């Protein structure tokens, strides 16, 4: 596990770095740079309020994600399943696999959207990495602050603990905004 104030990385096997993991790590660094830009932080801050949707956050990143080679809401990734209508917020094909990038906001832990995103990546034959963008803190309608990034990190981290049956995901990169 790699962790800083707004970024956490879980990897299935630390010993060897596959080409797709190297590529995912490089893209994670580039995405972190995007998220640190003052213009992006201002756009996200304006979109991150009580009652806002994750789509509003997703839209603040559209141009930058496309510049990094991600495609928005790629269809057909789950066509082999009964849940064929699933689609990620963004997808990037890699030489060996791909990356699902999911943006969450209000329902991240209340509706287990973080765990849904892990499941989607696990069953997606074209993806072996997950980028997950979640709020560091989310304020509820009652003014209570929820520590979303910490909760998501703890929940997703359990999949990468020693002794837990492996999931078919090479890495998860969690970014906080």
C-alpha positions as CSV (number, residue, x, y, z in Angstrom):
1,X,0.0,0.0,0.0
2,X,1.2,3.5,-0.9
3,X,-0.6,6.4,0.9
4,X,-0.5,10.1,1.2
5,X,-3.1,12.7,2.2
6,X,-5.2,12.3,-0.9
7,X,-3.9,9.2,-2.7
8,X,-3.8,5.5,-1.7
9,X,-2.5,2.7,-3.9
10,X,-3.2,-1.0,-3.4
11,X,-1.4,-3.6,-5.4
12,X,-2.0,-7.3,-5.6
13,X,1.7,-8.3,-5.9
14,X,4.4,-5.9,-4.9
15,X,7.2,-8.2,-6.0
16,X,6.8,-7.9,-9.8
17,X,5.7,-4.9,-11.8
18,X,3.8,-5.9,-14.9
19,X,3.8,-3.6,-17.9
20,X,0.1,-2.7,-17.2
21,X,0.9,-1.8,-13.6
22,X,3.8,0.4,-14.7
23,X,1.4,2.1,-17.1
24,X,-1.3,2.4,-14.5
25,X,1.2,3.9,-12.0
26,X,2.3,6.5,-14.6
27,X,-1.3,7.4,-15.4
28,X,-2.0,7.7,-11.7
29,X,0.8,10.2,-11.3
30,X,-0.5,12.2,-14.2
31,X,-4.0,12.2,-12.8
32,X,-2.7,13.3,-9.4
33,X,-1.0,16.2,-11.2
34,X,-4.3,17.1,-12.8
35,X,-6.1,16.9,-9.5
36,X,-3.5,19.2,-7.9
37,X,-4.0,22.0,-10.4
38,X,-5.7,25.1,-8.9
39,X,-8.2,25.4,-11.8
40,X,-9.4,21.7,-11.3
41,X,-9.5,22.1,-7.5
42,X,-11.7,25.2,-7.9
43,X,-14.0,23.4,-10.4
44,X,-14.3,20.4,-8.1
45,X,-14.9,22.5,-5.0
46,X,-17.7,24.4,-6.8
47,X,-19.3,21.0,-7.9
48,X,-18.9,19.3,-4.5
49,X,-21.8,20.4,-2.4
50,X,-24.8,18.9,-0.6
51,X,-27.1,17.5,-3.2
52,X,-24.6,17.5,-6.1
53,X,-24.1,14.4,-8.3
54,X,-20.9,12.5,-9.1
55,X,-21.6,13.4,-12.7
56,X,-20.9,17.1,-11.9
57,X,-17.5,16.1,-10.5
58,X,-16.9,13.8,-13.5
59,X,-17.6,16.6,-16.0
60,X,-14.9,18.8,-14.4
61,X,-12.3,16.2,-15.5
62,X,-13.7,15.3,-18.9
63,X,-11.1,17.2,-21.1
64,X,-8.2,16.1,-18.9
65,X,-9.3,12.5,-18.9
66,X,-9.7,12.4,-22.6
67,X,-6.2,14.0,-23.0
68,X,-4.9,11.1,-20.9
69,X,-6.6,8.6,-23.3
70,X,-9.6,7.7,-21.3
71,X,-13.0,7.4,-22.9
72,X,-16.2,8.5,-21.2
73,X,-18.8,5.9,-20.3
74,X,-17.5,3.2,-22.6
75,X,-20.3,0.8,-23.5
76,X,-19.9,-2.9,-24.2
77,X,-17.4,-3.8,-21.4
78,X,-19.9,-6.0,-19.7
79,X,-21.8,-7.4,-22.7
80,X,-20.9,-11.0,-21.6
81,X,-22.9,-10.6,-18.4
82,X,-26.6,-10.3,-17.5
83,X,-25.7,-6.8,-16.3
84,X,-24.6,-5.8,-19.8
85,X,-25.8,-2.2,-19.3
86,X,-23.0,-1.4,-16.8
87,X,-20.5,1.2,-17.9
88,X,-17.6,3.0,-16.1
89,X,-17.4,6.7,-15.8
90,X,-14.1,6.5,-17.9
91,X,-12.1,3.6,-19.4
92,X,-8.6,3.4,-20.8
93,X,-7.4,0.4,-22.7
94,X,-3.8,-0.7,-21.9
95,X,-1.5,-3.0,-23.8
96,X,-2.3,-5.6,-21.1
97,X,-5.8,-5.0,-19.8
98,X,-7.3,-1.6,-18.9
99,X,-8.4,0.9,-16.3
100,X,-11.9,1.6,-15.1
101,X,-12.0,5.1,-13.6
102,X,-15.0,5.8,-11.3
103,X,-16.0,9.1,-9.8
104,X,-18.1,9.1,-6.6
105,X,-19.6,11.8,-4.5
106,X,-22.7,11.5,-2.3
107,X,-23.5,7.7,-2.3
108,X,-20.0,6.5,-2.0
109,X,-20.3,4.6,1.2
110,X,-24.1,5.0,1.9
111,X,-24.9,2.8,-1.1
112,X,-21.6,0.9,-1.3
113,X,-20.7,2.5,-4.6
114,X,-17.0,2.0,-3.8
115,X,-17.6,-1.7,-3.5
116,X,-19.7,-1.8,-6.6
117,X,-16.7,-0.2,-8.5
118,X,-14.4,-2.9,-7.2
119,X,-16.9,-5.6,-8.3
120,X,-17.2,-4.0,-11.7
121,X,-13.5,-4.0,-12.2
122,X,-13.2,-7.6,-10.9
123,X,-15.7,-8.9,-13.4
124,X,-14.6,-6.7,-16.4
125,X,-12.5,-8.8,-18.7
126,X,-10.9,-5.7,-20.2
127,X,-9.9,-4.1,-16.9
128,X,-7.3,-5.1,-14.3
129,X,-6.9,-1.7,-12.6
130,X,-9.3,0.7,-10.9
131,X,-9.0,4.4,-10.4
132,X,-11.5,5.7,-7.8
133,X,-12.0,9.4,-7.1
134,X,-13.9,10.0,-3.9
135,X,-14.4,13.0,-1.5
136,X,-12.0,13.3,1.3
137,X,-14.8,14.7,3.4
138,X,-18.5,14.8,2.6
139,X,-20.9,17.0,4.5
140,X,-24.4,15.7,4.9
141,X,-27.6,17.7,4.8
142,X,-27.5,17.7,8.6
143,X,-24.0,19.2,8.6
144,X,-22.2,16.0,9.7
145,X,-18.8,15.5,8.1
146,X,-18.1,12.0,6.9
147,X,-14.5,10.9,6.2
148,X,-15.2,9.2,2.9
149,X,-11.6,8.7,1.7
150,X,-10.6,7.0,5.0
151,X,-13.6,4.7,4.9
152,X,-13.1,3.8,1.3
153,X,-9.4,3.1,1.9
154,X,-10.3,0.8,4.8
155,X,-13.0,-1.1,2.9
156,X,-11.0,-1.5,-0.4
157,X,-7.8,-2.3,1.5
158,X,-9.4,-5.5,2.9
159,X,-9.3,-7.0,-0.6
160,X,-5.5,-6.7,-0.5
161,X,-4.8,-8.0,3.0
162,X,-2.8,-11.1,3.4
163,X,-5.0,-14.2,3.7
164,X,-7.9,-12.7,1.8
165,X,-8.8,-14.6,-1.4
166,X,-7.3,-12.6,-4.3
167,X,-9.6,-10.6,-6.5
168,X,-9.0,-10.3,-10.2
169,X,-7.7,-6.7,-9.9
170,X,-4.0,-5.9,-10.1
171,X,-4.2,-2.4,-8.5
172,X,-6.6,0.1,-7.1
173,X,-5.7,3.8,-7.0
174,X,-7.9,5.9,-4.7
175,X,-7.8,9.7,-5.1
176,X,-9.4,12.1,-2.7
177,X,-10.8,15.5,-3.6
